């Protein structure tokens, strides 16, 4: 099903944690003995130390980031399509969470339990205002493109989480070896532990780098079977250095890292598959069991370090993974933000310890434990090149400049039976710095990048073009008022879930904007009934949608903006795929259009039979219908649901649905915008 792409904005907010020559800010969470958040404290209730020396608190505030999580209510109408995903602006985000699944280090058993828990977590705990990504440590950079407020996309990402046979984890989290095997594999395990731990930390580093551009306090939840700091030979060099760099980056980016041991509650006792000890001495056997327990606790040290150094919590020894994930959300209710003026000696590139204490008895405080003495202005590289600016926009859910764009992706089938997706981009060119020549032509050069990511997070298809817009006179004025559209067609070779991301960059200023959309492409080769995407427009809109088109569009009733006024007629066009034919080679297909608002049905059209015209294609039946939007309808966001029933198909496979959102405006407001 095609879902609304998230429109981006150019708003920015300061990071929660700032380290400048004038100010160091530290966030802190205060809880009581039962883990409940404590609010209402004042600056005098805290003590702040840098390298053991008290610091004067010069700024103080309590930031409420979200209300407690509640179980999502069931929809009022079971037949209702999902609520339209909200195009969140930075100031509307309550929580930003990246769930990082460490498939490099997780067993098949742990992965199965974790996937089940994450589905429950998304279904029941994610709320409006939450921006979530599900990232695998063994996936490519495309995995980071999944930050979304849309639960359907979150669940699709969870479905892609699979056990990695190339990782370190075996079938079971506690696949106990006998004594001889433990000795034989000791050296190999040391090497593999270090390599895969560094790989995991590198993936988290990439996620944190992407999160630093987002507003507010962010969270990373690492789900893993463990991470060692010390190997069995006592070496720490490779892993510990990466841990220190990562925690400093997380602290600067305002990212709290929570860690979760996915092995749940272990027994650490001999397994039934183990041979008896070669030495029957009970002392020898006891030593061996002691080493096993020590190895287990050592494997948790890296997870504990990440959480402790960034102000998070390490959840371990629990059989309730979903409950631990829910506790992470509960911990996002709010935090205190304390600031102080650092001394000149702070910025010597050394590591400085920071400690926050709460003076009231019975309370516990969690905060970041330190930072490197480098101002943020030096730690954050400037993006000067085209590639740097395009990549920054591509990896952020929000625009990184002043070019607002909107993306609509529509799936279709061509006459040769090939699947393709049309990416329709609406560009607000009023934000572009046009240059006018002596003949009155207004020119602007823009870069357009559209990438399709597959269900494994790897780029599948890419279109990267640079073109010049040349406008003058009335055409130029209309473009400033209505914007321009740009269309790219992508062939899709395999069915599945895809994410499209688009970036538009002004070549002269470097300003850029981005948008994304999640889309599912059905497997039409199986012969099951399916529908293409819904193309919504007014009957008067006769614009051609050719590759690379740059034409002024009606900002209200075109297929990208989809804003219609009260009393206006809305035309919807789509393809019916794989309908069955009767003995006369005619379909027996019924079509019904329904309109929903806030999950409730507000209009149900009559069920109409499909009437084939001359020369129709039975595999790809082009279909159109129209609805007149009543003047009594309340302005706001709506969903059009089209249901197609094939009377010749088996009962369990005779129905297909497709939906698309649109906006209804008042007649007066629409006239004022013309």
KAFEN-V608979 format. One record per residue. RES is the residue in three letters. SS is DSSP state (hx for helix, st for strand, lp for the rest). OMEGA is omega in whole degrees, 0 to 359 (999 if undefined). Layout:
res-><RES:RES>
ss-><SS:SS>
omega-><OMEGA:OMEGA>
//
This chain:
res-><UNK:UNK:UNK:UNK:UNK:UNK:UNK:UNK:UNK:UNK:UNK:UNK:UNK:UNK:UNK:UNK:UNK:UNK:UNK:UNK:UNK:UNK:UNK:UNK:UNK:UNK:UNK:UNK:UNK:UNK:UNK:UNK:UNK:UNK:UNK:UNK:UNK:UNK:UNK:UNK:UNK:UNK:UNK:UNK:UNK:UNK:UNK:UNK:UNK:UNK:UNK:UNK:UNK:UNK:UNK:UNK:UNK:UNK:UNK:UNK:UNK:UNK:UNK:UNK:UNK:UNK:UNK:UNK:UNK:UNK:UNK:UNK:UNK:UNK:UNK:UNK:UNK:UNK:UNK:UNK:UNK:UNK:UNK:UNK:UNK:UNK:UNK:UNK:UNK:UNK:UNK:UNK:UNK:UNK:UNK:UNK:UNK:UNK:UNK:UNK:UNK:UNK:UNK:UNK:UNK:UNK:UNK:UNK:UNK:UNK:UNK:UNK:UNK:UNK:UNK:UNK:UNK:UNK:UNK:UNK:UNK:UNK:UNK:UNK:UNK:UNK:UNK:UNK:UNK:UNK:UNK:UNK:UNK:UNK:UNK:UNK:UNK:UNK:UNK:UNK:UNK:UNK:UNK:UNK:UNK:UNK:UNK:UNK:UNK:UNK:UNK:UNK:UNK:UNK:UNK:UNK:UNK:UNK:UNK:UNK:UNK:UNK:UNK:UNK:UNK:UNK:UNK:UNK:UNK:UNK:UNK:UNK:UNK:UNK:UNK:UNK:UNK:UNK:UNK:UNK:UNK:UNK:UNK:UNK:UNK:UNK:UNK:UNK:UNK:UNK:UNK:UNK:UNK:UNK:UNK:UNK:UNK:UNK:UNK:UNK:UNK:UNK:UNK:UNK:UNK:UNK:UNK:UNK:UNK:UNK:UNK:UNK:UNK:UNK:UNK:UNK:UNK:UNK:UNK:UNK:UNK:UNK:UNK:UNK:UNK:UNK:UNK:UNK:UNK:UNK:UNK:UNK:UNK:UNK:UNK:UNK:UNK:UNK:UNK:UNK:UNK:UNK:UNK:UNK:UNK:UNK:UNK:UNK:UNK:UNK:UNK:UNK:UNK:UNK:UNK:UNK:UNK:UNK:UNK:UNK:UNK:UNK:UNK:UNK:UNK:UNK:UNK:UNK:UNK:UNK:UNK:UNK:UNK:UNK:UNK:UNK:UNK:UNK:UNK:UNK:UNK:UNK:UNK:UNK:UNK:UNK:UNK:UNK:UNK:UNK:UNK:UNK:UNK:UNK:UNK:UNK:UNK:UNK:UNK:UNK:UNK:UNK:UNK:UNK:UNK:UNK:UNK:UNK:UNK:UNK:UNK:UNK:UNK:UNK:UNK:UNK:UNK:UNK:UNK:UNK:UNK:UNK:UNK:UNK:UNK:UNK:UNK:UNK:UNK:UNK:UNK:UNK:UNK:UNK:UNK:UNK:UNK:UNK:UNK:UNK:UNK:UNK:UNK:UNK:UNK:UNK:UNK:UNK:UNK:UNK:UNK:UNK:UNK:UNK:UNK:UNK:UNK:UNK:UNK:UNK:UNK:UNK:UNK:UNK:UNK:UNK:UNK:UNK:UNK:UNK:UNK:UNK:UNK:UNK:UNK:UNK:UNK:UNK:UNK:UNK:UNK:UNK:UNK:UNK:UNK:UNK:UNK:UNK:UNK:UNK:UNK:UNK:UNK:UNK:UNK:UNK:UNK:UNK:UNK:UNK:UNK:UNK:UNK:UNK:UNK:UNK:UNK:UNK:UNK:UNK:UNK:UNK:UNK:UNK:UNK:UNK:UNK:UNK:UNK:UNK:UNK:UNK:UNK:UNK:UNK:UNK:UNK:UNK:UNK:UNK:UNK:UNK:UNK:UNK:UNK:UNK:UNK:UNK:UNK:UNK:UNK:UNK:UNK:UNK:UNK:UNK:UNK:UNK:UNK:UNK:UNK:UNK:UNK:UNK:UNK:UNK:UNK:UNK:UNK:UNK:UNK:UNK:UNK:UNK:UNK:UNK:UNK:UNK:UNK:UNK:UNK:UNK:UNK:UNK:UNK:UNK:UNK:UNK:UNK:UNK:UNK:UNK:UNK:UNK:UNK:UNK:UNK:UNK:UNK:UNK:UNK:UNK:UNK:UNK:UNK:UNK:UNK:UNK:UNK:UNK:UNK:UNK:UNK:UNK:UNK:UNK:UNK:UNK:UNK:UNK:UNK:UNK:UNK:UNK:UNK:UNK:UNK:UNK:UNK:UNK:UNK:UNK:UNK:UNK:UNK:UNK:UNK:UNK:UNK:UNK:UNK:UNK:UNK:UNK:UNK:UNK:UNK:UNK:UNK:UNK:UNK:UNK:UNK:UNK:UNK:UNK:UNK:UNK:UNK:UNK:UNK:UNK:UNK:UNK:UNK:UNK:UNK:UNK:UNK:UNK:UNK:UNK:UNK:UNK:UNK:UNK:UNK:UNK:UNK:UNK:UNK:UNK:UNK:UNK:UNK:UNK:UNK:UNK:UNK:UNK:UNK:UNK:UNK:UNK:UNK:UNK:UNK:UNK:UNK:UNK:UNK:UNK:UNK:UNK:UNK:UNK:UNK:UNK:UNK:UNK:UNK:UNK:UNK:UNK:UNK:UNK:UNK:UNK:UNK:UNK:UNK:UNK:UNK:UNK:UNK:UNK:UNK:UNK:UNK:UNK:UNK:UNK:UNK:UNK:UNK:UNK:UNK:UNK:UNK:UNK:UNK:UNK:UNK:UNK:UNK:UNK:UNK:UNK:UNK:UNK:UNK:UNK:UNK:UNK:UNK:UNK:UNK:UNK:UNK:UNK:UNK:UNK:UNK:UNK:UNK:UNK:UNK:UNK:UNK:UNK:UNK:UNK:UNK:UNK:UNK:UNK:UNK:UNK:UNK:UNK:UNK:UNK:UNK:UNK>
ss-><lp:lp:lp:lp:lp:st:lp:lp:lp:lp:lp:lp:lp:lp:st:lp:lp:lp:st:lp:lp:lp:lp:st:st:st:st:st:st:st:st:lp:lp:lp:lp:lp:st:lp:lp:lp:lp:lp:hx:hx:hx:st:st:st:st:st:lp:lp:st:st:st:lp:st:st:st:st:st:st:st:st:lp:lp:lp:lp:lp:lp:lp:lp:lp:lp:lp:lp:lp:lp:lp:lp:lp:lp:lp:lp:lp:lp:lp:lp:lp:hx:hx:hx:lp:lp:st:st:st:st:st:st:st:lp:lp:lp:lp:lp:lp:hx:hx:hx:hx:hx:hx:hx:hx:hx:hx:hx:hx:hx:hx:hx:hx:hx:hx:lp:lp:lp:lp:st:st:st:st:st:st:st:lp:lp:lp:lp:hx:hx:hx:hx:hx:hx:lp:st:lp:lp:hx:hx:hx:hx:hx:hx:hx:hx:hx:lp:lp:lp:lp:lp:lp:lp:lp:lp:lp:lp:lp:lp:lp:lp:lp:lp:lp:lp:hx:hx:hx:hx:hx:hx:hx:hx:hx:hx:hx:hx:hx:hx:hx:hx:hx:hx:hx:hx:hx:hx:hx:hx:hx:hx:hx:hx:hx:hx:hx:hx:hx:lp:lp:lp:lp:st:lp:st:st:st:st:st:st:st:lp:lp:lp:lp:lp:lp:lp:lp:lp:lp:lp:lp:hx:hx:hx:hx:hx:hx:hx:hx:hx:hx:hx:hx:hx:hx:hx:hx:lp:lp:st:st:st:st:st:st:st:lp:lp:lp:lp:lp:lp:lp:lp:lp:lp:lp:lp:lp:lp:lp:lp:lp:lp:lp:lp:hx:hx:hx:hx:hx:hx:hx:hx:hx:hx:hx:hx:hx:hx:hx:hx:hx:hx:lp:hx:hx:hx:hx:hx:hx:hx:hx:hx:hx:lp:lp:lp:st:st:lp:lp:lp:lp:lp:hx:hx:hx:hx:hx:hx:hx:hx:hx:hx:lp:lp:lp:st:st:st:st:st:st:st:lp:lp:lp:hx:hx:hx:lp:lp:lp:lp:st:st:st:st:st:st:st:st:lp:lp:lp:lp:lp:st:st:st:st:lp:lp:st:st:st:lp:lp:lp:hx:hx:hx:hx:lp:lp:lp:lp:lp:lp:hx:hx:hx:hx:hx:hx:hx:hx:hx:lp:lp:lp:lp:lp:lp:lp:lp:lp:lp:st:st:st:st:st:st:st:st:st:lp:lp:lp:lp:lp:st:st:st:st:st:st:st:st:st:lp:hx:hx:hx:lp:lp:lp:st:st:lp:lp:lp:lp:lp:st:st:st:st:st:st:st:st:st:st:st:st:lp:lp:lp:lp:lp:st:st:st:st:st:st:st:st:st:st:st:st:st:lp:hx:hx:hx:hx:hx:hx:hx:hx:hx:hx:lp:st:st:st:st:st:st:st:st:st:lp:lp:lp:st:st:st:st:st:st:st:st:st:st:st:lp:lp:lp:lp:lp:st:st:st:st:st:st:st:st:st:st:lp:lp:hx:hx:hx:lp:lp:lp:st:st:lp:lp:lp:st:st:st:lp:lp:lp:lp:lp:lp:lp:lp:lp:lp:lp:lp:lp:lp:st:lp:lp:lp:lp:lp:lp:lp:lp:lp:lp:st:st:st:lp:lp:lp:st:st:st:st:st:st:st:st:st:lp:lp:lp:st:lp:lp:lp:lp:lp:st:lp:st:st:st:st:st:st:st:st:st:lp:lp:st:st:st:st:st:lp:lp:lp:st:st:lp:lp:lp:lp:lp:lp:lp:lp:lp:lp:st:st:st:st:st:st:st:st:st:lp:lp:lp:lp:lp:lp:lp:st:st:st:st:st:st:st:st:st:st:st:lp:lp:lp:lp:hx:hx:hx:lp:st:st:st:st:st:st:st:st:st:st:st:lp:hx:hx:hx:hx:hx:hx:hx:lp>
omega-><179:180:182:174:183:177:184:178:182:181:177:174:177:173:175:182:177:178:180:179:181:188:167:180:180:176:185:177:181:180:175:184:180:178:180:181:180:176:175:177:179:182:181:180:184:170:185:183:171:182:178:182:180:179:178:180:183:176:185:174:172:182:177:187:182:173:178:180:175:179:183:179:177:180:181:180:182:181:183:174:179:178:180:178:184:175:187:169:182:183:177:182:175:182:174:189:172:176:183:181:186:182:174:187:184:177:177:182:180:181:180:179:182:180:178:180:181:176:179:179:180:183:192:190:181:184:175:184:177:175:192:171:173:189:175:181:180:182:180:183:180:180:182:183:190:176:187:171:185:182:179:179:177:182:177:177:178:178:181:180:182:175:182:182:178:180:183:184:177:180:181:179:181:177:187:175:175:188:182:180:180:179:183:185:186:182:180:180:177:181:181:179:182:183:183:176:177:176:177:180:177:178:178:177:179:178:181:177:177:181:186:179:181:184:170:181:185:181:168:176:180:177:189:173:176:178:181:169:176:171:185:178:179:181:179:195:188:186:185:179:178:178:181:179:181:181:176:178:179:180:178:183:182:183:174:181:172:180:185:177:186:179:179:187:183:174:180:178:179:179:181:182:183:172:179:182:177:177:184:180:182:178:178:179:179:178:180:178:178:177:180:179:179:178:180:181:176:180:179:187:179:178:178:181:182:181:184:185:183:178:180:181:175:179:185:174:178:178:183:180:180:179:178:177:178:178:176:179:179:181:183:186:181:183:174:179:183:180:177:180:183:175:182:182:182:190:179:178:176:178:181:178:178:179:176:178:174:189:183:182:175:181:179:180:174:180:175:189:179:181:174:184:177:179:180:181:178:183:183:182:176:180:185:186:177:182:180:181:179:181:179:178:183:186:179:175:182:178:181:180:188:178:179:178:176:184:170:180:182:178:178:173:178:185:180:178:179:178:175:178:175:177:181:182:172:186:175:186:178:179:181:178:180:173:183:178:185:181:176:178:176:186:174:179:181:174:180:179:175:181:174:178:179:184:175:178:182:179:181:184:184:172:183:185:173:180:182:175:178:183:173:177:183:179:178:180:178:179:178:182:190:183:179:175:178:187:177:178:180:171:179:186:184:174:178:180:181:171:177:175:182:178:172:183:173:187:184:184:184:178:183:174:181:177:181:176:175:182:178:179:183:177:185:181:177:176:180:179:180:179:172:175:179:180:184:176:172:180:181:182:183:184:174:179:182:179:176:183:177:181:175:182:172:184:183:193:175:188:182:182:176:177:184:181:178:180:182:176:179:179:175:185:179:176:170:187:173:173:181:182:176:182:178:181:176:179:172:188:175:182:177:177:181:180:180:171:181:177:180:180:178:178:175:179:178:175:186:177:176:180:182:175:181:176:181:180:184:179:183:185:178:189:178:175:179:178:173:184:188:179:179:180:181:176:180:182:181:174:173:178:176:180:180:179:178:184:182:182:176:188:183:183:187:183:174:180:175:180:177:180:172:182:176:178:175:182:181:180:179:179:180:181:182:999>
//
